[in-house]
């Protein structure tokens, strides 16, 4: 007795075709071959059209449907549509999230994967810090006439956080997540200013344009990217590596953002140490403003 499968329960049509291939007579196998070659054929063709392409009859197509467990051609078409949609979703998932986390993974597995990726990123970033160079940079920021931070998208969140914190220390600090305002400000910088760009990939076009403008104006420019070989790093006078070099978690900023935050927090504290008296005075003043 043939088992009838509803379209809500049906496995992939192509998988079923391959499973039952050896049980098919020659005429039915020709229909199966058409579906193997083009799984979307049932969506594009009527039962007559599919039969004609296979060189057989509509009745043979119907018999194939029943062999595969479907009630008829309409049910097979619904299952084929689900297969195509599932394939599109799978491709979109892999593009956006990679293969470290699957749609069906339990929350505990997602947490473990994410935690591991972020720990690796933070530890690797800390290992590569040149603390002497960072201390010197903090001194430059503390003494600067103007401190710009350029960052867009996910990195922009870190950039705004860094600028806001440093501003509370009495530094004239500003974050630019829009390249129009960033370019306008960069054009007014000079050798008494510092400009820092944050980009995990190191090739964000808008961020590169802003930092390049600041470099041309003579500012001390710093790139915070995944590698010193990136375009933004090459456009800067100083580079700080923040990365998730061993992680497959996608998008990349999911793993890298905590490394960026570690860098921003360290710079903030080093700038605070650069002028302790001013830091105490400005933090007290800003605290009073909210009292």
C-alpha positions in Angstrom: 0.0 0.0 0.0 1.4 3.4 -1.0 2.0 5.8 1.9 0.5 9.2 1.2 2.7 12.1 2.5 1.1 15.5 3.0 3.2 18.5 1.8 3.7 19.7 5.4 5.5 16.4 6.2 7.2 15.8 2.9 11.0 15.4 2.8 12.8 16.9 -0.2 11.4 15.9 -3.6 14.9 15.4 -4.9 15.8 13.2 -2.0 12.7 11.0 -2.6 13.6 10.8 -6.3 17.0 9.5 -5.5 15.7 7.1 -2.8 13.2 5.4 -5.1 15.3 5.6 -8.3 16.0 1.9 -8.5 12.3 1.0 -8.2 11.2 3.1 -11.2 10.5 1.6 -14.7 12.2 3.3 -17.6 9.4 5.7 -18.5 9.1 6.9 -14.9 12.9 7.2 -14.6 12.8 9.7 -17.4 10.5 12.0 -15.4 12.8 11.5 -12.4 15.8 12.5 -14.6 14.1 15.8 -15.5 13.5 16.6 -11.8 17.1 15.6 -10.9 18.4 17.9 -13.6 16.1 20.8 -12.7 14.4 20.5 -9.2 12.3 23.6 -10.1 10.8 21.9 -13.2 7.5 21.0 -11.4 7.0 24.7 -10.6 7.5 25.8 -14.1 5.7 23.0 -16.0 2.2 21.6 -15.9 1.8 17.9 -15.6 1.5 17.7 -19.3 4.5 19.9 -19.9 6.7 17.8 -17.5 5.5 14.6 -19.3 6.4 16.0 -22.7 9.8 17.1 -21.5 10.4 13.6 -20.2 9.0 12.0 -23.4 6.3 10.2 -21.5 2.6 10.6 -20.5 0.8 12.5 -17.7 -0.3 9.2 -16.2 3.4 8.2 -15.7 4.0 11.5 -13.9 1.0 10.7 -11.6 2.4 7.2 -10.9 5.7 8.8 -10.0 4.0 11.1 -7.6 2.3 8.2 -5.9 5.5 6.2 -5.7 7.2 9.1 -4.0 4.3 9.3 -1.5 2.4 12.2 -2.8 -1.4 12.2 -3.4 -0.8 13.7 -6.9 1.0 16.3 -9.0 -0.3 19.3 -7.1 1.1 17.9 -3.8 4.5 17.2 -5.5 4.5 20.8 -6.8 3.9 22.2 -3.3 6.8 20.1 -1.9 9.1 21.3 -4.8 8.2 24.9 -3.9 9.1 24.3 -0.3 12.4 22.8 -1.4 13.3 25.8 -3.5 12.3 28.2 -0.7 14.3 26.1 1.8 17.4 26.3 -0.5 17.0 30.1 -0.7 16.8 30.4 3.1 19.7 28.1 3.6 21.9 30.1 1.2 20.8 33.4 2.9 21.6 32.0 6.3 25.1 30.8 5.3 25.8 34.2 3.7 24.8 36.2 6.7 25.7 33.9 9.6 28.2 31.3 8.3 28.1 27.7 9.3 29.1 28.0 13.0 25.5 28.5 14.1 22.6 26.6 12.4 19.0 27.7 12.5 18.1 24.7 14.6 20.9 24.9 17.1 19.7 25.1 20.8 20.3 28.4 22.6 23.0 26.7 24.8 25.0 25.8 21.6 24.6 29.3 20.2 25.8 30.8 23.5 28.8 28.5 23.6 29.8 29.3 20.0 29.4 33.0 20.5 31.2 33.1 23.9 34.2 31.1 22.5 34.5 33.4 19.4 34.4 36.5 21.6 36.9 35.2 24.1 39.3 34.3 21.3 38.9 37.7 19.7 39.5 39.6 23.0 42.5 37.4 24.0 44.1 37.6 20.6 43.6 41.4 20.5 45.1 41.8 24.0 48.1 39.7 23.0 48.9 41.9 20.1 48.6 45.2 21.9 51.7 47.4 21.8 51.1 49.0 25.2 53.9 51.6 24.8 52.5 52.8 21.5 49.0 52.9 23.0 50.2 54.9 26.0 51.9 57.4 23.6 48.6 57.6 21.6 46.7 58.3 24.7 49.0 61.2 25.5 48.5 62.5 22.0 44.7 62.3 22.4 44.9 64.0 25.8 46.9 66.9 24.4 45.1 67.2 21.0 43.2 70.3 19.9 40.6 68.0 18.3 40.0 64.3 18.4 37.9 62.7 15.6 36.6 59.1 15.5 35.5 57.7 12.2 33.3 54.6 12.0 30.2 53.4 10.3 27.6 50.6 10.8 28.4 48.3 13.7 31.8 49.9 14.3 30.0 53.2 14.6 28.5 52.1 17.9 32.0 51.6 19.3 33.2 54.9 17.8 30.4 56.9 19.4 31.0 55.3 22.7 34.7 56.1 22.6 34.2 59.7 21.6 31.5 60.3 24.3 33.7 58.8 27.0 36.8 60.7 26.0 34.8 63.9 25.8 33.9 63.6 29.5 37.6 63.7 30.2 37.8 67.2 28.8 39.0 66.3 25.3 37.4 67.9 22.3 36.2 64.6 20.9 33.7 63.9 18.2 32.4 60.7 16.4 31.4 60.7 12.8 29.3 57.9 11.3 28.3 59.9 8.3 31.1 60.5 5.8 29.8 64.0 4.8 30.2 65.4 8.3 33.4 63.4 8.8 35.0 64.8 5.6 34.0 68.3 6.5 35.6 68.0 9.9 38.7 66.2 8.7 39.4 69.0 6.3 39.9 71.3 9.3 42.4 69.2 11.2 46.1 69.8 11.5 49.2 68.4 13.2 47.7 69.2 16.6 44.8 66.8 16.0 44.2 63.1 16.2 41.9 61.0 14.0 41.1 57.4 14.7 39.2 55.1 12.3 37.5 51.9 13.4 36.7 49.2 10.8 36.9 45.5 11.4 37.3 44.7 7.7 39.7 47.6 7.1 38.2 48.5 3.7 35.0 50.4 4.5 35.0 53.0 1.8 33.4 55.9 3.7 35.7 55.4 6.7 38.8 55.2 4.4 37.8 58.5 2.8 37.5 60.3 6.1 40.8 59.0 7.5 42.6 59.7 4.3 41.4 63.3 4.4 42.7 63.6 8.0 46.1 62.2 7.0 46.4 64.7 4.2 45.7 67.5 6.6 48.6 66.4 8.9 46.6 64.9 11.8 48.0 61.9 13.7 45.9 59.2 12.2 45.2 55.7 13.7 43.5 52.7 12.2 41.8 50.1 14.3 41.3 47.1 11.9 41.8 43.4 11.6 45.1 43.6 9.8 47.9 46.1 9.1 47.6 45.2 5.4 44.1 46.6 5.0 43.5 49.9 3.0 42.5 51.9 6.1 45.6 50.7 8.0 47.8 51.7 5.1 46.3 55.2 5.1 47.0 55.7 8.8 50.2 56.6 10.7 49.5 54.1 13.4 47.7 50.7 13.5 46.0 48.8 16.2 45.0 45.2 15.4 41.6 44.0 16.6 40.4 40.8 15.2 38.7 37.4 15.5 41.3 35.5 13.5 40.2 32.0 14.4 36.4 32.5 14.4 34.0 31.4 11.7 31.1 33.3 13.3 29.4 35.6 10.9 28.9 38.4 10.4 32.5 39.2 11.4 31.6 42.1 13.7 29.7 39.7 16.0 33.0 38.3 17.1 35.1 41.4 16.7 32.9 44.0 18.5 34.1 43.0 21.9 37.7 43.3 20.8 36.9 46.8 19.5 35.3 47.6 22.8 38.3 46.3 24.7 40.5 48.6 22.6 38.2 51.6 23.2 38.0 51.0 26.9 41.8 50.7 27.2 42.3 53.9 25.3 39.7 55.7 27.5 41.5 54.6 30.7 44.9 55.5 29.3 43.7 59.0 28.3 42.2 59.4 31.8 45.6 58.5 33.3 47.4 61.0 31.0 46.1 64.0 32.9 44.7 62.8 36.3 44.0 66.2 37.6 41.9 67.2 34.6 40.2 63.9 34.6 39.1 64.3 38.3 37.9 67.9 37.6 35.9 67.1 34.4 34.3 63.9 35.7 33.2 65.8 38.8 31.8 68.6 36.7 29.8 66.3 34.5 28.6 64.3 37.4 27.3 67.5 39.0 25.4 68.3 35.8 23.3 65.2 36.3 22.8 65.6 40.0 
